């Protein structure tokens, strides 16, 4: 009997095979590494600013919304983020941090003042989500809180009081207030950013001026008995600004800082003036330019790390890229101050590439925060009233969680080129680690939209029998998950890896992120 469906399927397969091209074989070596060098779990941190619908109408649901909630914390979001082991969560900003006064967000909700969020759309804040609510969210997520103290419009005393309120167990008016507000024991918050973007929205300071301000604030950032030692974090450079990093490292004593930040976003057009580029509907030239801008993270991190090495050769101070991600134009018809954008396979390829860069710099990069967790910029989760979806970027963090606190394994390979319109960029990027059980994980990203990459991989010193993997890809780099089609871009099993002799052979499809487990 004539089978039209089978004939069409066979024709489609032949056509796909005819269009498939292969780059040259890439010879990749997974080197042993040293047990002392680990990929910090804090690289896999996230960011929840009072911006748009990240907190309100995101994590913090309207009381009448028919979704699972604990108090007003939206539990379907919590469960999704618990699954990918969010390492830390940064709050309340961002630019909002240097306008936020923590006392506005504690005590009985009905007595909290309403304030204006002048940074993001002049939204009225009712302050129903404050310090206790954020720390309850962190508890539910199983994540470490990362607080940003107000340096721009606040005072040293205000920051010192917040720290005492949260971390002291002495019998003082501030700790009595915390107990009256429902938390008898200290929270023991360890990660503290001293200001945010002090070169810009945090005060438009010079590097020299900020370092003096920082030292003053850090002096009054006290450790309290019974709470963990503070990790004081310097507000660091805007992208490729070596002077800011040099000044901070030169003028601030190493024992006054645990970390130094860096903010670097990927803009499709590469320009902050005019259009940043669309989140969807872009062509391959725009995709190529986005990936070229994404790859700038490598030389920028390398340059800042080299400056830090000059003043801190023992690498005591962590570099935290605590704002990164794709920043596009907002979705048409949405509030421009809310920074809501869709999230495509392109963004997932940016995420995989960027995390590989951080993993490969784990000797210095020991923290990072994607901007942002829900409904803002390169979000993991999007909501529309009761509906919720997971973005392609979420799936990359799901794949990469295997690297958290695992031993770093250096890779050696020469990437083939991805070429378009006479320009070139490396088609392949990757990172690898070994977990406590001895399993090796290799994360691979193929940026080329047309060519499959053939990998011949050696793993000297590793005894292994099996390989398995998962993959994220789709038919077009423009593809995204919508509320009508929430699973258009999703994880699937990857069967393109096998053992040949003692080597690992991989066929890495175009525009894909793959994580392999070898054991």
C-alpha positions as CSV (number, residue, x, y, z in Angstrom):
1,X,0.0,0.0,0.0
2,X,1.3,3.4,-1.0
3,X,2.4,5.4,2.2
4,X,2.4,9.1,1.4
5,X,3.5,10.0,5.0
6,X,6.5,7.7,4.9
7,X,7.5,9.1,1.4
8,X,7.3,12.7,2.6
9,X,9.3,11.9,5.8
10,X,12.0,10.1,3.8
11,X,12.2,13.0,1.3
12,X,12.5,15.5,4.2
13,X,15.3,13.4,5.7
14,X,17.2,13.3,2.4
15,X,16.7,17.1,2.0
16,X,18.0,17.7,5.5
17,X,21.0,15.5,4.9
18,X,21.8,17.2,1.7
19,X,21.8,20.6,3.4
20,X,24.0,19.4,6.3
21,X,27.6,20.3,6.1
22,X,30.6,19.3,8.2
23,X,33.5,21.4,9.4
24,X,36.9,19.8,9.8
25,X,37.4,17.4,12.6
26,X,38.3,19.1,15.9
27,X,40.9,17.4,18.1
28,X,40.1,18.1,21.7
29,X,42.0,17.0,24.8
30,X,40.4,17.0,28.3
31,X,43.4,17.7,30.5
32,X,43.6,16.4,34.1
33,X,43.6,19.7,36.0
34,X,44.3,20.0,39.7
35,X,41.8,19.1,42.5
36,X,42.4,22.5,44.2
37,X,40.9,24.5,41.3
38,X,37.1,24.3,41.3
39,X,34.3,26.0,39.3
40,X,32.5,27.9,42.1
41,X,28.8,27.3,42.3
42,X,28.5,31.1,42.7
43,X,29.1,31.5,39.0
44,X,25.6,30.2,38.7
45,X,23.9,33.1,40.5
46,X,20.9,35.1,39.5
47,X,19.5,38.6,40.0
48,X,16.2,39.9,41.2
49,X,15.9,43.7,41.0
50,X,12.9,45.8,41.8
51,X,12.4,46.4,38.1
52,X,9.4,45.8,35.9
53,X,7.7,42.5,36.8
54,X,10.7,40.6,38.3
55,X,9.6,40.9,41.9
56,X,6.0,42.3,41.8
57,X,4.0,40.1,39.4
58,X,6.9,37.7,39.3
59,X,8.2,36.2,42.5
60,X,5.7,38.1,44.5
61,X,2.2,37.2,43.2
62,X,-1.0,39.2,43.6
63,X,-3.0,37.7,46.5
64,X,-5.9,36.9,44.2
65,X,-3.8,35.1,41.5
66,X,-4.8,31.4,41.3
67,X,-1.3,29.9,41.5
68,X,0.5,27.9,44.2
69,X,1.8,30.4,46.8
70,X,3.5,30.4,50.1
71,X,2.3,33.7,51.5
72,X,2.6,35.7,48.3
73,X,5.8,33.9,47.0
74,X,5.0,32.1,43.8
75,X,5.9,28.5,44.3
76,X,5.8,27.3,40.6
77,X,8.7,29.7,40.0
78,X,10.4,28.6,43.2
79,X,10.2,24.9,42.2
80,X,11.6,25.6,38.7
81,X,14.6,27.5,40.1
82,X,15.2,25.0,42.9
83,X,15.6,22.4,40.1
84,X,18.6,24.2,38.6
85,X,20.3,24.9,42.0
86,X,20.4,28.7,41.9
87,X,23.6,29.4,43.8
88,X,22.9,32.9,45.0
89,X,20.3,35.6,44.4
90,X,21.2,39.3,44.2
91,X,18.8,41.9,45.6
92,X,17.3,44.7,45.6
93,X,19.4,46.0,42.7
94,X,20.9,47.1,40.4
95,X,20.3,50.8,40.1
96,X,17.4,50.4,42.6
97,X,19.9,49.4,45.3
98,X,21.2,52.9,45.7
99,X,17.7,54.3,46.0
100,X,16.4,51.6,48.4
101,X,16.1,52.3,52.2
102,X,15.7,48.9,53.9
103,X,13.6,50.3,56.8
104,X,10.8,51.0,54.2
105,X,10.5,47.2,53.8
106,X,10.3,45.8,57.3
107,X,7.5,45.7,59.9
108,X,3.8,45.4,59.4
109,X,3.0,45.5,55.7
110,X,0.1,48.0,56.2
111,X,2.5,50.4,57.9
112,X,5.2,50.4,55.1
113,X,5.4,53.6,53.1
114,X,4.7,53.8,49.4
115,X,7.7,55.0,47.4
116,X,8.5,55.8,43.7
117,X,10.9,53.7,41.7
118,X,12.4,56.6,39.8
119,X,14.9,54.3,38.0
120,X,12.4,52.0,36.4
121,X,9.2,53.5,35.0
122,X,8.3,55.6,38.0
123,X,6.4,52.6,39.4
124,X,4.9,53.0,42.8
125,X,6.4,50.6,45.3
126,X,4.2,49.5,48.2
127,X,7.2,47.8,49.9
128,X,5.2,44.7,50.6
129,X,8.3,42.8,49.4
130,X,11.2,43.7,51.7
131,X,14.1,42.2,53.6
132,X,12.2,39.4,55.4
133,X,10.2,38.4,52.3
134,X,13.4,38.3,50.2
135,X,15.2,36.1,52.8
136,X,12.2,33.8,53.0
137,X,12.3,33.5,49.2
138,X,16.0,32.6,49.4
139,X,15.2,30.0,52.1
140,X,12.6,28.4,49.8
141,X,15.0,28.4,46.9
142,X,17.8,27.0,49.0
143,X,20.0,29.8,47.8
144,X,22.4,32.3,49.4
145,X,21.2,35.9,49.6
146,X,23.5,38.6,48.1
147,X,22.4,42.0,49.3
148,X,23.4,45.3,47.7
149,X,23.8,48.1,50.2
150,X,22.8,51.7,49.4
151,X,25.9,53.8,49.0
152,X,24.5,56.3,46.4
153,X,21.7,57.9,48.5
154,X,22.2,56.1,51.8
155,X,24.5,56.5,54.7
156,X,27.2,54.4,56.5
157,X,24.9,54.2,59.5
158,X,22.0,52.9,57.4
159,X,24.1,50.1,56.0
160,X,25.7,49.2,59.4
161,X,22.2,49.1,61.0
162,X,20.9,46.7,58.3
163,X,23.9,44.4,59.0
164,X,23.2,44.5,62.7
165,X,19.5,43.9,62.2
166,X,20.2,40.8,60.1
167,X,23.4,39.3,61.7
168,X,23.6,40.3,65.4
169,X,22.2,38.2,68.2
170,X,23.0,40.8,70.9
171,X,20.1,42.3,72.8
172,X,19.9,45.7,71.0
173,X,16.9,47.8,69.7
174,X,17.7,46.6,66.2
175,X,17.7,42.9,67.0
176,X,14.6,43.3,69.2
177,X,12.9,44.9,66.1
178,X,13.9,41.9,64.0
179,X,12.5,39.5,66.6
180,X,9.3,41.5,66.8
181,X,9.1,41.2,63.0
182,X,9.1,37.5,63.2
183,X,12.7,36.2,63.0
184,X,14.2,35.5,66.5
185,X,17.5,34.2,65.2
186,X,20.1,36.1,63.1
187,X,19.9,35.6,59.4
188,X,23.7,35.5,59.0
189,X,23.8,37.2,55.6
190,X,27.3,36.9,54.2
191,X,27.4,38.4,50.7
192,X,27.3,42.2,50.7
193,X,27.8,44.5,47.7
194,X,29.0,47.9,48.9
195,X,27.1,50.0,46.3
196,X,26.2,49.2,42.7
197,X,27.6,50.8,39.4
198,X,29.1,53.6,41.5
199,X,30.5,54.9,38.2
200,X,27.0,55.5,36.9
201,X,23.5,55.2,38.5
202,X,25.1,54.5,41.9
203,X,26.5,58.1,42.2
204,X,28.5,59.0,39.0
205,X,31.7,58.7,41.1
206,X,35.2,58.7,39.9
207,X,37.3,55.6,40.7
208,X,39.5,57.5,43.1
209,X,36.5,58.9,45.0
210,X,34.6,55.6,45.1
211,X,37.6,53.8,46.6
212,X,37.7,56.2,49.5
213,X,33.9,55.9,50.0
214,X,34.2,52.1,49.8
215,X,36.9,52.0,52.5
216,X,34.7,54.1,54.8
217,X,31.7,51.8,54.3
218,X,33.8,48.7,54.6
219,X,35.2,49.9,57.9
220,X,31.7,49.9,59.4
221,X,30.6,46.6,57.8
222,X,31.1,44.6,61.0
223,X,31.3,40.8,61.6
224,X,29.0,39.6,64.4
225,X,29.6,36.6,66.7
226,X,27.7,33.5,65.5
227,X,27.2,34.8,62.0
228,X,29.6,34.0,59.1
229,X,32.3,36.4,58.2
230,X,31.1,39.0,55.7
231,X,32.1,38.8,52.1
232,X,32.5,42.5,51.3
233,X,32.2,43.2,47.5
234,X,33.5,46.2,45.7
235,X,31.4,47.9,43.0
236,X,33.6,47.3,40.0
237,X,34.1,48.3,36.4
238,X,31.7,49.0,33.6
239,X,32.8,46.6,30.8
240,X,36.3,47.2,29.5
241,X,37.3,50.0,32.0
242,X,40.8,48.9,33.2
243,X,41.3,52.2,35.2
244,X,38.4,51.4,37.6
245,X,39.8,47.9,38.4
246,X,43.4,49.2,38.6
247,X,42.3,52.0,41.0
248,X,40.3,49.7,43.2
249,X,43.0,47.0,43.4
250,X,45.7,49.6,44.1
251,X,43.9,51.7,46.8
252,X,41.7,49.2,48.7
253,X,43.5,46.8,51.1
254,X,43.0,43.2,50.1
255,X,41.7,42.3,53.6
256,X,38.9,44.9,53.1
257,X,37.4,43.1,50.1
258,X,36.3,39.6,49.2
259,X,35.3,40.4,45.7
260,X,35.3,43.0,42.9
261,X,32.5,43.2,40.4
262,X,32.3,43.6,36.6
263,X,29.2,44.4,34.5
264,X,29.2,43.4,30.9
265,X,26.1,43.0,28.7
266,X,25.7,41.6,25.2
267,X,23.9,44.1,23.0
268,X,22.9,42.7,19.5
269,X,23.9,46.0,17.9
270,X,26.8,46.7,20.2
271,X,25.5,50.2,21.0
272,X,23.7,51.7,23.9
273,X,22.5,54.6,21.8
274,X,19.5,54.0,19.5
275,X,18.2,50.5,19.0
276,X,19.9,47.7,20.8
277,X,18.4,45.1,18.4
278,X,15.3,43.0,18.5
279,X,14.8,40.0,20.8
280,X,13.2,38.0,17.9
281,X,12.8,38.3,14.2
282,X,16.5,39.0,13.6
283,X,18.4,37.7,10.6
284,X,21.7,35.8,10.5
285,X,23.8,38.9,10.2
286,X,22.3,40.2,13.4
287,X,22.7,36.8,15.1
288,X,26.4,36.8,14.0
289,X,27.0,40.3,15.4
290,X,25.3,39.3,18.7
291,X,27.6,36.3,19.1
292,X,30.6,38.5,18.2
293,X,29.6,40.9,21.0
294,X,29.0,38.0,23.4
295,X,32.6,36.7,22.8
296,X,34.0,40.1,24.0
297,X,33.5,38.7,27.5
298,X,36.6,36.6,27.1
299,X,39.2,39.4,26.5
300,X,37.4,41.7,29.0
301,X,37.6,39.1,31.8
302,X,41.2,38.3,30.8
303,X,42.2,42.0,31.0
304,X,40.6,42.6,34.4
305,X,42.0,39.4,35.8
306,X,45.5,40.4,34.7
307,X,45.2,43.7,36.5
308,X,44.0,41.9,39.6
309,X,46.9,39.5,39.4
310,X,49.3,42.4,39.5
311,X,48.1,43.4,43.0
312,X,46.8,40.1,44.2
313,X,49.0,37.3,42.7
314,X,47.6,34.8,45.2
315,X,44.1,35.4,43.8
316,X,42.5,36.1,47.1
317,X,40.0,38.5,45.6
318,X,37.2,37.1,43.5
319,X,36.0,38.7,40.3
320,X,32.2,38.6,40.2
321,X,30.5,39.3,36.9
322,X,27.3,40.1,38.8
323,X,25.4,41.6,35.8
324,X,25.6,39.9,32.4
325,X,23.3,38.8,29.7
326,X,21.6,39.8,26.5
327,X,20.0,43.3,26.5
328,X,17.6,44.0,23.6
329,X,14.9,46.4,22.8
330,X,11.8,45.8,24.8
331,X,8.9,43.9,23.4
332,X,6.6,46.2,21.3
333,X,3.7,47.6,23.3
334,X,5.4,47.0,26.7
335,X,6.5,49.6,29.2
336,X,10.1,50.7,28.1
337,X,11.0,51.1,31.8
338,X,10.2,47.4,32.6
339,X,12.8,45.9,30.2
340,X,10.7,42.9,29.2
341,X,12.1,41.0,26.3
342,X,11.6,37.6,24.7
343,X,14.2,34.9,24.9
344,X,15.3,32.8,21.9
345,X,17.7,30.0,21.1
346,X,20.2,32.8,20.3
347,X,20.1,33.9,24.0
348,X,20.7,30.3,25.1
349,X,23.8,30.1,22.9
350,X,25.0,33.4,24.5
351,X,24.3,31.9,28.0
352,X,26.2,28.6,27.2
353,X,29.1,30.5,25.7
354,X,29.4,33.0,28.6
355,X,29.2,30.3,31.2
356,X,32.0,28.4,29.4
357,X,34.1,31.6,29.6
358,X,33.5,31.9,33.3
359,X,34.2,28.2,33.9
360,X,37.5,28.6,32.1
361,X,38.5,31.6,34.2
362,X,37.4,30.0,37.5
363,X,40.8,30.7,39.1
364,X,39.6,34.4,39.3
365,X,35.9,34.4,38.3
366,X,34.2,33.0,41.4
367,X,30.8,34.6,41.0
368,X,28.3,35.8,38.4
369,X,24.7,36.9,38.2
370,X,22.5,36.7,35.1
371,X,20.2,39.7,34.6
372,X,17.5,38.8,35.5
373,X,15.6,35.9,37.0
374,X,11.9,36.6,36.0
375,X,10.3,38.8,33.3
376,X,13.3,41.2,32.9
377,X,16.1,41.1,30.3
378,X,17.5,37.6,29.7
379,X,15.0,36.0,32.1
380,X,14.9,32.3,33.1
381,X,11.1,32.5,33.6
382,X,8.3,34.5,32.0
383,X,4.8,34.8,33.4
384,X,1.5,36.0,32.2
385,X,-1.0,36.0,35.0
386,X,-1.4,32.3,35.9
387,X,0.8,31.1,33.0
388,X,4.5,30.5,33.4
389,X,7.1,29.3,31.0
390,X,10.8,28.3,31.0
391,X,13.0,30.1,28.5
392,X,15.8,28.5,26.4
393,X,18.2,30.2,28.8
394,X,16.7,28.4,31.8
395,X,17.5,25.1,30.0
396,X,21.2,26.0,29.7
397,X,21.4,26.6,33.4
398,X,19.7,23.2,33.9
399,X,22.4,21.6,31.7
400,X,25.3,23.4,33.3
401,X,24.4,22.8,37.0
402,X,26.7,19.8,36.9
403,X,29.7,22.1,36.9
404,X,28.9,23.7,40.3
405,X,31.7,23.2,42.8
406,X,33.3,20.5,40.5
407,X,37.0,20.2,39.7
408,X,37.9,22.3,36.7
409,X,39.4,20.4,33.8
410,X,41.3,22.5,31.2
411,X,40.5,21.8,27.5
412,X,42.9,22.0,24.5
413,X,41.5,22.5,21.0
414,X,41.6,24.7,18.0
415,X,38.1,25.9,17.0
416,X,37.1,26.0,13.3
417,X,35.7,29.3,12.1
418,X,32.0,30.3,11.7
419,X,32.1,32.6,8.7
420,X,29.5,35.1,7.4
421,X,29.9,38.0,5.0
422,X,33.7,37.8,5.1
423,X,33.8,37.8,8.9
424,X,34.9,35.0,11.2
425,X,34.4,34.0,14.8
426,X,35.2,30.7,16.6
427,X,32.4,28.2,16.0
428,X,33.2,26.1,19.1
429,X,33.5,26.9,22.7
430,X,33.6,24.5,25.6
431,X,34.4,23.8,29.3
432,X,34.8,20.7,31.4
433,X,34.8,19.5,35.0
434,X,34.9,16.4,37.2
435,X,32.4,15.9,40.0
436,X,32.9,14.3,43.3
437,X,31.8,10.9,41.9
438,X,34.5,11.0,39.3
439,X,32.1,11.7,36.4
440,X,33.4,14.1,33.7
441,X,31.1,16.7,32.2
442,X,31.9,18.5,29.0
443,X,29.7,21.5,27.9
444,X,29.9,22.2,24.2
445,X,28.5,25.1,22.1
446,X,28.4,25.2,18.3
447,X,27.6,28.8,17.2
448,X,27.6,27.9,13.5
449,X,24.1,27.9,12.1
450,X,24.9,25.4,9.3
451,X,27.9,23.2,10.0
452,X,28.0,20.1,12.2
453,X,31.3,19.9,14.1
454,X,33.1,16.6,14.3
455,X,35.0,16.2,17.6
456,X,37.7,13.6,18.3
457,X,38.3,13.8,22.1
458,X,41.0,12.3,24.2
459,X,40.7,12.1,28.0
460,X,44.1,11.1,29.4
461,X,44.0,9.8,32.9
462,X,40.2,9.2,32.8
463,X,38.9,5.6,32.8
464,X,35.4,5.5,31.4
465,X,32.9,3.2,29.9
466,X,29.8,5.2,29.0
467,X,28.8,8.5,27.6
468,X,25.4,10.2,27.7
469,X,24.2,13.7,27.1
470,X,21.4,16.3,26.7
471,X,21.1,18.9,24.0
472,X,19.3,22.2,23.5
473,X,18.7,23.2,19.9
474,X,15.9,24.2,17.5
475,X,15.3,24.7,13.8
476,X,16.1,28.4,13.9
477,X,18.2,30.6,16.2
478,X,15.0,32.9,16.3
479,X,12.9,30.2,17.9
480,X,11.5,30.9,21.4
481,X,9.0,29.6,23.9
482,X,5.6,31.4,23.9
483,X,2.6,31.0,26.2
484,X,0.9,29.3,23.2
485,X,3.9,27.1,22.5
486,X,5.9,26.9,25.8
487,X,8.0,23.9,24.8
488,X,9.1,24.8,21.3
489,X,12.8,25.0,22.5
490,X,13.4,22.3,25.0
491,X,16.0,19.8,26.2
492,X,16.3,16.5,24.4
493,X,18.5,13.4,24.8
494,X,21.7,13.7,22.8
495,X,22.8,10.5,21.0
496,X,25.6,12.0,18.9
497,X,28.5,10.8,21.1
498,X,30.1,7.4,21.3
499,X,33.3,5.7,22.4
500,X,35.8,4.7,19.7
501,X,38.7,2.9,21.1
502,X,39.8,5.1,24.0
503,X,38.5,8.3,22.4
504,X,35.2,10.1,22.6
505,X,33.7,10.9,19.2
506,X,31.1,13.6,19.0
507,X,28.9,15.0,16.1
508,X,27.9,18.4,17.4
509,X,24.9,19.8,15.5
510,X,24.7,23.4,14.3
511,X,23.4,26.1,16.8
512,X,23.4,23.7,19.7
513,X,24.3,23.5,23.4
514,X,25.3,20.0,24.5
515,X,26.5,18.7,27.9
516,X,28.0,15.2,28.0
517,X,28.5,13.0,31.0
518,X,31.4,10.5,30.7
519,X,31.8,7.9,33.4
